[in-house]
């Protein structure tokens, strides 16, 4: 038997340091495996009080998901604008949520190669409202690969209308949903991957003719969308996307509503967002869907004041609930 006293002091110290380093490495690895990391990347706000409340909305979604999974180690990270240290911010991400202004100001604009590396780890991606709208080119190609679809100028449109949803696919992101209708700026006629391979509609409905009242323009109308609406073709305004092995089987979720912060008051609307984000992060969705407390209007306003814009005395009234 070898006595510890017989081991040279220098060798003993090296061995001890190696053991400690190995223990720290294993501890970090176990900790990383045990937690679910959801990274929220947003702008602060736009459009006035209660509309496009990007940062405030992200905080609520993160809070509700954390509360819905008390036994799950969920780590939420928040960045208003692109993170200053992306490598650290996105490290071990299970999902990334973009809720931001689109087009040239989209937070992934001019950062596609950098963000593509995050997506190739298998991290999920959820884009909410304006964040589904990107420029044709690298950003569009990225969104097709990561999320299966996006809002394309002169193809997609952004009218305000009351959409009704009555049937739902058998998919975790649609768990617990019941028929509902709600007023929002529901974008539709998205540009999807070919044959919609990997796409599962989560919210889909046929828009009324009133959505085509505006003249043709980059986001208001075009011959293709007019033909689709006239034919009564269902339009996907929320969808789930299953990527392939080249992206480590990651998941995408697009949700075109959420112009109005107040729509979080609707249980089915809120559940759709939470289900979709949780699904992209690999969390197990209960059969009844993710439950969360219905927020009061006062709580939503306080959330905006804390994380979003300044209170506006001319805030819009509560959105209509009845179809036009």
C-alpha positions as YAML, in Angstrom:
chain: A
units: angstrom
residues:
- id: 1
  name: UNK
  ca: [0.00, 0.00, 0.00]
- id: 2
  name: UNK
  ca: [1.34, 3.41, -1.02]
- id: 3
  name: UNK
  ca: [1.19, 6.12, 1.62]
- id: 4
  name: UNK
  ca: [0.09, 9.60, 0.57]
- id: 5
  name: UNK
  ca: [3.11, 10.83, 2.51]
- id: 6
  name: UNK
  ca: [5.34, 8.99, 0.06]
- id: 7
  name: UNK
  ca: [3.99, 10.88, -2.99]
- id: 8
  name: UNK
  ca: [6.11, 13.92, -3.90]
- id: 9
  name: UNK
  ca: [4.40, 17.15, -2.87]
- id: 10
  name: UNK
  ca: [4.42, 18.57, -6.43]
- id: 11
  name: UNK
  ca: [2.84, 15.44, -7.92]
- id: 12
  name: UNK
  ca: [0.24, 15.33, -5.17]
- id: 13
  name: UNK
  ca: [-0.79, 18.93, -5.88]
- id: 14
  name: UNK
  ca: [-1.05, 18.25, -9.60]
- id: 15
  name: UNK
  ca: [-3.17, 15.17, -9.02]
- id: 16
  name: UNK
  ca: [-5.43, 17.07, -6.63]
- id: 17
  name: UNK
  ca: [-5.88, 19.91, -9.11]
- id: 18
  name: UNK
  ca: [-6.72, 17.43, -11.87]
- id: 19
  name: UNK
  ca: [-9.35, 15.78, -9.68]
- id: 20
  name: UNK
  ca: [-10.90, 19.16, -8.81]
- id: 21
  name: UNK
  ca: [-10.92, 20.25, -12.47]
- id: 22
  name: UNK
  ca: [-12.60, 17.00, -13.50]
- id: 23
  name: UNK
  ca: [-15.22, 17.40, -10.78]
- id: 24
  name: UNK
  ca: [-15.98, 20.98, -11.86]
- id: 25
  name: UNK
  ca: [-16.24, 19.89, -15.51]
- id: 26
  name: UNK
  ca: [-18.64, 17.05, -14.65]
- id: 27
  name: UNK
  ca: [-20.68, 19.36, -12.43]
- id: 28
  name: UNK
  ca: [-20.99, 21.94, -15.21]
- id: 29
  name: UNK
  ca: [-21.91, 19.25, -17.73]
- id: 30
  name: UNK
  ca: [-24.60, 17.82, -15.48]
- id: 31
  name: UNK
  ca: [-25.93, 21.30, -14.70]
- id: 32
  name: UNK
  ca: [-26.08, 22.15, -18.43]
- id: 33
  name: UNK
  ca: [-27.95, 18.93, -19.20]
- id: 34
  name: UNK
  ca: [-30.44, 19.49, -16.39]
- id: 35
  name: UNK
  ca: [-31.50, 23.01, -17.37]
- id: 36
  name: UNK
  ca: [-33.52, 24.40, -20.26]
- id: 37
  name: UNK
  ca: [-32.13, 27.67, -21.58]
- id: 38
  name: UNK
  ca: [-34.48, 30.03, -23.41]
- id: 39
  name: UNK
  ca: [-32.93, 33.19, -24.87]
- id: 40
  name: UNK
  ca: [-35.22, 36.15, -25.59]
- id: 41
  name: UNK
  ca: [-33.86, 38.71, -28.05]
- id: 42
  name: UNK
  ca: [-35.99, 41.78, -28.66]
- id: 43
  name: UNK
  ca: [-36.26, 45.44, -29.35]
- id: 44
  name: UNK
  ca: [-37.79, 47.46, -26.53]
- id: 45
  name: UNK
  ca: [-41.06, 48.61, -28.09]
- id: 46
  name: UNK
  ca: [-42.69, 50.48, -30.96]
- id: 47
  name: UNK
  ca: [-46.11, 51.64, -32.20]
- id: 48
  name: UNK
  ca: [-47.17, 53.21, -28.90]
- id: 49
  name: UNK
  ca: [-48.40, 51.93, -25.58]
- id: 50
  name: UNK
  ca: [-49.84, 48.40, -25.72]
- id: 51
  name: UNK
  ca: [-48.72, 47.59, -29.25]
- id: 52
  name: UNK
  ca: [-45.53, 45.81, -30.32]
- id: 53
  name: UNK
  ca: [-44.47, 45.50, -26.71]
- id: 54
  name: UNK
  ca: [-41.46, 43.35, -27.51]
- id: 55
  name: UNK
  ca: [-39.42, 43.45, -24.30]
- id: 56
  name: UNK
  ca: [-42.46, 43.45, -22.01]
- id: 57
  name: UNK
  ca: [-43.97, 40.49, -23.86]
- id: 58
  name: UNK
  ca: [-40.76, 38.50, -23.61]
- id: 59
  name: UNK
  ca: [-40.66, 38.99, -19.84]
- id: 60
  name: UNK
  ca: [-44.20, 37.69, -19.47]
- id: 61
  name: UNK
  ca: [-43.58, 34.64, -21.64]
- id: 62
  name: UNK
  ca: [-40.43, 33.80, -19.69]
- id: 63
  name: UNK
  ca: [-42.20, 34.26, -16.37]
- id: 64
  name: UNK
  ca: [-45.19, 32.13, -17.34]
- id: 65
  name: UNK
  ca: [-43.02, 29.31, -18.68]
- id: 66
  name: UNK
  ca: [-40.88, 29.28, -15.55]
- id: 67
  name: UNK
  ca: [-44.00, 29.13, -13.37]
- id: 68
  name: UNK
  ca: [-45.56, 26.41, -15.53]
- id: 69
  name: UNK
  ca: [-42.56, 24.10, -15.05]
- id: 70
  name: UNK
  ca: [-41.71, 24.38, -11.33]
- id: 71
  name: UNK
  ca: [-39.78, 21.10, -11.38]
- id: 72
  name: UNK
  ca: [-37.82, 22.03, -14.50]
- id: 73
  name: UNK
  ca: [-34.63, 24.08, -14.23]
- id: 74
  name: UNK
  ca: [-35.53, 26.80, -16.75]
- id: 75
  name: UNK
  ca: [-33.04, 29.59, -17.32]
- id: 76
  name: UNK
  ca: [-34.35, 32.64, -19.15]
- id: 77
  name: UNK
  ca: [-32.01, 35.19, -20.67]
- id: 78
  name: UNK
  ca: [-33.07, 38.57, -22.03]
- id: 79
  name: UNK
  ca: [-31.34, 40.94, -24.40]
- id: 80
  name: UNK
  ca: [-32.81, 44.18, -25.71]
- id: 81
  name: UNK
  ca: [-31.06, 44.55, -29.07]
- id: 82
  name: UNK
  ca: [-28.41, 42.08, -30.19]
- id: 83
  name: UNK
  ca: [-26.45, 40.66, -27.23]
- id: 84
  name: UNK
  ca: [-23.08, 42.29, -26.63]
- id: 85
  name: UNK
  ca: [-21.48, 38.87, -26.09]
- id: 86
  name: UNK
  ca: [-23.41, 36.49, -28.37]
- id: 87
  name: UNK
  ca: [-21.21, 33.46, -27.66]
- id: 88
  name: UNK
  ca: [-21.95, 33.65, -23.95]
- id: 89
  name: UNK
  ca: [-25.59, 34.68, -24.36]
- id: 90
  name: UNK
  ca: [-26.47, 31.83, -26.75]
- id: 91
  name: UNK
  ca: [-24.29, 29.21, -25.05]
- id: 92
  name: UNK
  ca: [-26.27, 25.98, -24.42]
- id: 93
  name: UNK
  ca: [-29.45, 27.62, -25.75]
- id: 94
  name: UNK
  ca: [-32.38, 25.25, -26.11]
- id: 95
  name: UNK
  ca: [-34.43, 27.90, -27.86]
- id: 96
  name: UNK
  ca: [-34.17, 31.49, -29.05]
- id: 97
  name: UNK
  ca: [-37.19, 33.80, -29.20]
- id: 98
  name: UNK
  ca: [-37.16, 36.84, -31.48]
- id: 99
  name: UNK
  ca: [-39.79, 39.52, -30.80]
- id: 100
  name: UNK
  ca: [-38.62, 42.60, -32.66]
- id: 101
  name: UNK
  ca: [-39.09, 44.94, -35.57]
- id: 102
  name: UNK
  ca: [-38.59, 43.26, -38.95]
- id: 103
  name: UNK
  ca: [-37.01, 43.92, -42.32]
- id: 104
  name: UNK
  ca: [-33.78, 46.00, -42.22]
- id: 105
  name: UNK
  ca: [-34.10, 46.42, -38.45]
- id: 106
  name: UNK
  ca: [-34.61, 42.73, -37.75]
- id: 107
  name: UNK
  ca: [-32.07, 41.63, -35.18]
- id: 108
  name: UNK
  ca: [-30.80, 38.79, -37.37]
- id: 109
  name: UNK
  ca: [-30.31, 41.11, -40.37]
- id: 110
  name: UNK
  ca: [-26.65, 40.95, -41.49]
- id: 111
  name: UNK
  ca: [-26.01, 38.30, -38.81]
- id: 112
  name: UNK
  ca: [-27.27, 35.20, -40.62]
- id: 113
  name: UNK
  ca: [-23.97, 33.25, -40.74]
- id: 114
  name: UNK
  ca: [-23.34, 33.99, -37.05]
- id: 115
  name: UNK
  ca: [-26.83, 32.95, -35.98]
- id: 116
  name: UNK
  ca: [-26.89, 29.93, -38.27]
- id: 117
  name: UNK
  ca: [-24.20, 28.39, -36.06]
- id: 118
  name: UNK
  ca: [-26.57, 28.66, -33.09]
- id: 119
  name: UNK
  ca: [-29.35, 27.00, -35.08]
- id: 120
  name: UNK
  ca: [-27.10, 24.14, -36.18]
- id: 121
  name: UNK
  ca: [-26.63, 23.13, -32.54]
- id: 122
  name: UNK
  ca: [-30.29, 22.07, -32.59]
- id: 123
  name: UNK
  ca: [-31.56, 25.09, -30.66]
- id: 124
  name: UNK
  ca: [-35.17, 25.94, -31.41]
- id: 125
  name: UNK
  ca: [-36.41, 29.25, -32.79]
- id: 126
  name: UNK
  ca: [-39.65, 31.12, -32.19]
- id: 127
  name: UNK
  ca: [-40.46, 34.37, -34.01]
- id: 128
  name: UNK
  ca: [-43.37, 36.47, -32.83]
- id: 129
  name: UNK
  ca: [-45.35, 39.00, -34.90]
- id: 130
  name: UNK
  ca: [-43.09, 41.47, -36.75]
- id: 131
  name: UNK
  ca: [-40.11, 39.17, -36.17]
- id: 132
  name: UNK
  ca: [-41.40, 36.83, -38.91]
- id: 133
  name: UNK
  ca: [-40.91, 39.64, -41.47]
- id: 134
  name: UNK
  ca: [-37.45, 39.58, -43.03]
- id: 135
  name: UNK
  ca: [-35.87, 40.75, -46.27]
- id: 136
  name: UNK
  ca: [-35.57, 38.49, -49.29]
- id: 137
  name: UNK
  ca: [-32.01, 37.19, -49.43]
- id: 138
  name: UNK
  ca: [-29.83, 35.73, -46.66]
- id: 139
  name: UNK
  ca: [-32.35, 36.47, -43.88]
- id: 140
  name: UNK
  ca: [-35.18, 34.81, -45.81]
- id: 141
  name: UNK
  ca: [-33.08, 31.75, -46.61]
- id: 142
  name: UNK
  ca: [-32.14, 31.54, -42.96]
- id: 143
  name: UNK
  ca: [-35.76, 31.72, -41.79]
- id: 144
  name: UNK
  ca: [-36.81, 29.02, -44.25]
- id: 145
  name: UNK
  ca: [-34.10, 26.75, -42.87]
- id: 146
  name: UNK
  ca: [-34.70, 27.58, -39.20]
- id: 147
  name: UNK
  ca: [-38.46, 28.17, -38.99]
- id: 148
  name: UNK
  ca: [-39.87, 26.87, -42.27]
- id: 149
  name: UNK
  ca: [-41.48, 30.14, -43.29]
- id: 150
  name: UNK
  ca: [-41.47, 33.93, -43.12]
- id: 151
  name: UNK
  ca: [-43.35, 37.08, -44.19]
- id: 152
  name: UNK
  ca: [-42.27, 38.09, -47.70]
- id: 153
  name: UNK
  ca: [-42.92, 41.50, -49.26]
- id: 154
  name: UNK
  ca: [-45.28, 41.43, -52.26]
- id: 155
  name: UNK
  ca: [-46.47, 37.97, -51.23]
- id: 156
  name: UNK
  ca: [-47.60, 38.16, -47.59]
- id: 157
  name: UNK
  ca: [-50.02, 40.73, -46.11]
- id: 158
  name: UNK
  ca: [-50.62, 42.34, -42.70]
- id: 159
  name: UNK
  ca: [-54.27, 43.39, -42.27]
- id: 160
  name: UNK
  ca: [-56.01, 43.88, -38.93]
- id: 161
  name: UNK
  ca: [-58.93, 41.45, -38.67]
- id: 162
  name: UNK
  ca: [-60.86, 39.17, -36.35]
- id: 163
  name: UNK
  ca: [-59.67, 35.63, -36.95]
- id: 164
  name: UNK
  ca: [-61.62, 32.61, -35.76]
- id: 165
  name: UNK
  ca: [-59.95, 29.25, -35.08]
- id: 166
  name: UNK
  ca: [-62.15, 26.18, -34.76]
- id: 167
  name: UNK
  ca: [-60.08, 23.09, -35.54]
- id: 168
  name: UNK
  ca: [-56.57, 22.14, -34.49]
- id: 169
  name: UNK
  ca: [-53.98, 19.60, -35.58]
- id: 170
  name: UNK
  ca: [-52.73, 16.83, -33.32]
- id: 171
  name: UNK
  ca: [-49.49, 18.52, -32.34]
- id: 172
  name: UNK
  ca: [-47.99, 19.41, -28.93]
- id: 173
  name: UNK
  ca: [-48.07, 23.13, -29.76]
- id: 174
  name: UNK
  ca: [-51.84, 22.88, -30.24]
- id: 175
  name: UNK
  ca: [-52.44, 21.02, -26.97]
- id: 176
  name: UNK
  ca: [-55.41, 22.24, -24.98]
- id: 177
  name: UNK
  ca: [-56.61, 24.76, -27.56]
- id: 178
  name: UNK
  ca: [-60.34, 25.36, -27.86]
- id: 179
  name: UNK
  ca: [-62.19, 27.34, -30.54]
- id: 180
  name: UNK
  ca: [-61.66, 31.09, -30.15]
- id: 181
  name: UNK
  ca: [-61.64, 34.31, -32.14]
- id: 182
  name: UNK
  ca: [-59.70, 37.46, -31.57]
- id: 183
  name: UNK
  ca: [-58.78, 40.74, -33.26]
- id: 184
  name: UNK
  ca: [-55.13, 41.20, -34.17]
- id: 185
  name: UNK
  ca: [-52.84, 42.19, -37.00]
- id: 186
  name: UNK
  ca: [-52.73, 38.62, -38.23]
- id: 187
  name: UNK
  ca: [-50.18, 38.32, -41.03]
- id: 188
  name: UNK
  ca: [-50.91, 35.64, -43.60]
- id: 189
  name: UNK
  ca: [-49.98, 34.13, -46.96]
- id: 190
  name: UNK
  ca: [-46.53, 33.33, -45.59]
- id: 191
  name: UNK
  ca: [-43.72, 32.07, -47.78]
- id: 192
  name: UNK
  ca: [-43.15, 28.48, -46.68]
- id: 193
  name: UNK
  ca: [-40.64, 25.78, -47.58]
- id: 194
  name: UNK
  ca: [-41.48, 23.74, -50.65]
- id: 195
  name: UNK
  ca: [-44.61, 21.58, -50.27]
- id: 196
  name: UNK
  ca: [-44.70, 22.85, -46.68]
- id: 197
  name: UNK
  ca: [-42.51, 19.89, -45.77]
- id: 198
  name: UNK
  ca: [-42.04, 19.78, -42.00]
- id: 199
  name: UNK
  ca: [-44.77, 22.40, -41.41]
- id: 200
  name: UNK
  ca: [-47.72, 21.74, -39.08]
- id: 201
  name: UNK
  ca: [-50.38, 24.48, -38.94]
- id: 202
  name: UNK
  ca: [-51.17, 25.46, -35.34]
- id: 203
  name: UNK
  ca: [-53.59, 28.31, -36.06]
- id: 204
  name: UNK
  ca: [-55.12, 28.27, -39.52]
- id: 205
  name: UNK
  ca: [-58.26, 29.88, -40.93]
- id: 206
  name: UNK
  ca: [-59.72, 31.37, -44.12]
- id: 207
  name: UNK
  ca: [-59.49, 35.18, -43.97]
- id: 208
  name: UNK
  ca: [-62.60, 37.19, -44.88]
- id: 209
  name: UNK
  ca: [-62.79, 39.29, -48.05]
- id: 210
  name: UNK
  ca: [-62.49, 42.41, -45.86]
- id: 211
  name: UNK
  ca: [-58.77, 41.67, -45.45]
- id: 212
  name: UNK
  ca: [-58.35, 42.56, -49.13]
- id: 213
  name: UNK
  ca: [-59.87, 46.05, -48.98]
- id: 214
  name: UNK
  ca: [-56.54, 47.83, -49.31]
- id: 215
  name: UNK
  ca: [-54.79, 48.51, -52.61]
- id: 216
  name: UNK
  ca: [-51.94, 46.33, -53.77]
- id: 217
  name: UNK
  ca: [-48.62, 47.11, -52.11]
- id: 218
  name: UNK
  ca: [-45.60, 45.38, -50.52]
- id: 219
  name: UNK
  ca: [-47.58, 44.34, -47.42]
- id: 220
  name: UNK
  ca: [-51.20, 45.18, -48.31]
- id: 221
  name: UNK
  ca: [-52.13, 43.08, -51.31]
- id: 222
  name: UNK
  ca: [-51.06, 41.28, -54.48]
- id: 223
  name: UNK
  ca: [-52.72, 39.10, -57.14]
- id: 224
  name: UNK
  ca: [-51.62, 35.82, -55.54]
- id: 225
  name: UNK
  ca: [-53.03, 36.54, -52.08]
- id: 226
  name: UNK
  ca: [-56.25, 37.96, -53.54]
- id: 227
  name: UNK
  ca: [-56.78, 34.76, -55.47]
- id: 228
  name: UNK
  ca: [-56.14, 32.66, -52.36]
- id: 229
  name: UNK
  ca: [-58.61, 34.66, -50.25]
- id: 230
  name: UNK
  ca: [-61.27, 34.58, -52.97]
- id: 231
  name: UNK
  ca: [-60.88, 30.79, -53.12]
- id: 232
  name: UNK
  ca: [-61.33, 30.51, -49.35]
- id: 233
  name: UNK
  ca: [-57.94, 28.90, -48.85]
- id: 234
  name: UNK
  ca: [-57.00, 28.49, -45.15]
- id: 235
  name: UNK
  ca: [-54.01, 30.58, -44.13]
- id: 236
  name: UNK
  ca: [-51.52, 29.53, -41.45]
- id: 237
  name: UNK
  ca: [-50.96, 32.36, -38.98]
- id: 238
  name: UNK
  ca: [-49.09, 30.16, -36.49]
- id: 239
  name: UNK
  ca: [-47.11, 27.08, -37.39]
- id: 240
  name: UNK
  ca: [-44.61, 24.55, -36.06]
- id: 241
  name: UNK
  ca: [-41.63, 23.41, -38.10]
- id: 242
  name: UNK
  ca: [-39.51, 20.30, -37.67]
- id: 243
  name: UNK
  ca: [-36.02, 20.72, -39.11]
- id: 244
  name: UNK
  ca: [-33.86, 17.90, -40.43]
- id: 245
  name: UNK
  ca: [-30.57, 16.34, -39.37]
- id: 246
  name: UNK
  ca: [-28.51, 19.13, -40.96]
- id: 247
  name: UNK
  ca: [-29.87, 21.35, -38.19]
- id: 248
  name: UNK
  ca: [-29.70, 18.65, -35.52]
- id: 249
  name: UNK
  ca: [-33.49, 18.18, -35.70]
- id: 250
  name: UNK
  ca: [-34.17, 21.59, -34.19]
- id: 251
  name: UNK
  ca: [-37.66, 23.07, -34.07]
- id: 252
  name: UNK
  ca: [-39.22, 26.31, -35.28]
- id: 253
  name: UNK
  ca: [-42.40, 28.17, -34.37]
- id: 254
  name: UNK
  ca: [-43.87, 31.16, -36.18]
- id: 255
  name: UNK
  ca: [-46.67, 33.24, -34.65]
- id: 256
  name: UNK
  ca: [-47.94, 36.23, -36.62]
- id: 257
  name: UNK
  ca: [-50.27, 37.75, -34.01]
- id: 258
  name: UNK
  ca: [-49.37, 39.76, -30.88]
- id: 259
  name: UNK
  ca: [-49.68, 43.25, -32.26]
- id: 260
  name: UNK
  ca: [-51.83, 43.96, -29.18]
- id: 261
  name: UNK
  ca: [-50.28, 43.25, -25.79]
- id: 262
  name: UNK
  ca: [-53.81, 42.98, -24.38]
- id: 263
  name: UNK
  ca: [-54.43, 39.79, -26.34]
- id: 264
  name: UNK
  ca: [-52.52, 37.95, -23.62]
- id: 265
  name: UNK
  ca: [-55.77, 38.20, -21.69]
- id: 266
  name: UNK
  ca: [-57.25, 35.50, -23.93]
- id: 267
  name: UNK
  ca: [-56.48, 32.03, -22.51]
- id: 268
  name: UNK
  ca: [-56.23, 30.27, -25.89]
- id: 269
  name: UNK
  ca: [-54.13, 33.02, -27.44]
- id: 270
  name: UNK
  ca: [-51.74, 32.96, -24.50]
- id: 271
  name: UNK
  ca: [-51.62, 29.14, -24.46]
- id: 272
  name: UNK
  ca: [-50.74, 29.03, -28.17]
- id: 273
  name: UNK
  ca: [-47.71, 31.28, -27.64]
- id: 274
  name: UNK
  ca: [-46.52, 29.37, -24.56]
- id: 275
  name: UNK
  ca: [-47.04, 25.95, -26.15]
- id: 276
  name: UNK
  ca: [-45.13, 26.99, -29.24]
- id: 277
  name: UNK
  ca: [-42.14, 28.49, -27.44]
- id: 278
  name: UNK
  ca: [-41.96, 25.56, -25.00]
- id: 279
  name: UNK
  ca: [-42.10, 23.06, -27.87]
- id: 280
  name: UNK
  ca: [-39.14, 24.69, -29.62]
- id: 281
  name: UNK
  ca: [-37.16, 24.34, -26.37]
- id: 282
  name: UNK
  ca: [-37.90, 20.61, -26.16]
- id: 283
  name: UNK
  ca: [-40.15, 20.88, -23.12]
- id: 284
  name: UNK
  ca: [-42.94, 18.33, -22.73]
- id: 285
  name: UNK
  ca: [-46.34, 19.94, -23.31]
- id: 286
  name: UNK
  ca: [-49.22, 18.68, -21.14]
- id: 287
  name: UNK
  ca: [-52.26, 17.29, -22.98]
- id: 288
  name: UNK
  ca: [-54.27, 20.25, -21.68]
- id: 289
  name: UNK
  ca: [-51.63, 22.70, -22.87]
- id: 290
  name: UNK
  ca: [-49.57, 25.04, -20.74]
- id: 291
  name: UNK
  ca: [-51.60, 26.65, -17.99]
- id: 292
  name: UNK
  ca: [-50.91, 30.22, -16.88]
- id: 293
  name: UNK
  ca: [-52.84, 32.76, -14.81]
- id: 294
  name: UNK
  ca: [-54.99, 35.15, -16.80]
- id: 295
  name: UNK
  ca: [-53.38, 38.58, -16.42]
- id: 296
  name: UNK
  ca: [-55.45, 41.59, -15.48]
- id: 297
  name: UNK
  ca: [-55.33, 44.71, -17.63]
- id: 298
  name: UNK
  ca: [-53.62, 46.48, -14.75]
- id: 299
  name: UNK
  ca: [-50.91, 43.82, -14.57]
- id: 300
  name: UNK
  ca: [-50.30, 44.06, -18.32]
- id: 301
  name: UNK
  ca: [-50.04, 47.85, -18.10]
- id: 302
  name: UNK
  ca: [-47.59, 47.61, -15.19]
- id: 303
  name: UNK
  ca: [-45.52, 45.12, -17.17]
- id: 304
  name: UNK
  ca: [-45.34, 47.59, -20.07]
- id: 305
  name: UNK
  ca: [-44.35, 50.50, -17.84]
- id: 306
  name: UNK
  ca: [-41.57, 48.40, -16.30]
- id: 307
  name: UNK
  ca: [-40.12, 46.82, -19.45]
- id: 308
  name: UNK
  ca: [-41.62, 48.60, -22.44]
- id: 309
  name: UNK
  ca: [-42.84, 52.04, -23.44]
- id: 310
  name: UNK
  ca: [-44.25, 54.95, -21.49]
- id: 311
  name: UNK
  ca: [-47.93, 54.91, -20.64]
- id: 312
  name: UNK
  ca: [-50.07, 56.53, -23.33]
- id: 313
  name: UNK
  ca: [-53.36, 58.15, -22.29]
- id: 314
  name: UNK
  ca: [-54.61, 57.48, -25.81]
- id: 315
  name: UNK
  ca: [-54.04, 53.72, -25.58]
- id: 316
  name: UNK
  ca: [-56.37, 51.78, -27.91]
- id: 317
  name: UNK
  ca: [-59.52, 50.21, -26.47]
- id: 318
  name: UNK
  ca: [-59.71, 46.51, -25.77]
- id: 319
  name: UNK
  ca: [-59.72, 44.65, -29.13]
- id: 320
  name: UNK
  ca: [-63.04, 43.46, -30.52]
- id: 321
  name: UNK
  ca: [-64.02, 39.87, -29.82]
- id: 322
  name: UNK
  ca: [-66.81, 39.45, -32.38]
- id: 323
  name: UNK
  ca: [-66.20, 38.77, -36.05]
- id: 324
  name: UNK
  ca: [-66.97, 41.55, -38.45]
...
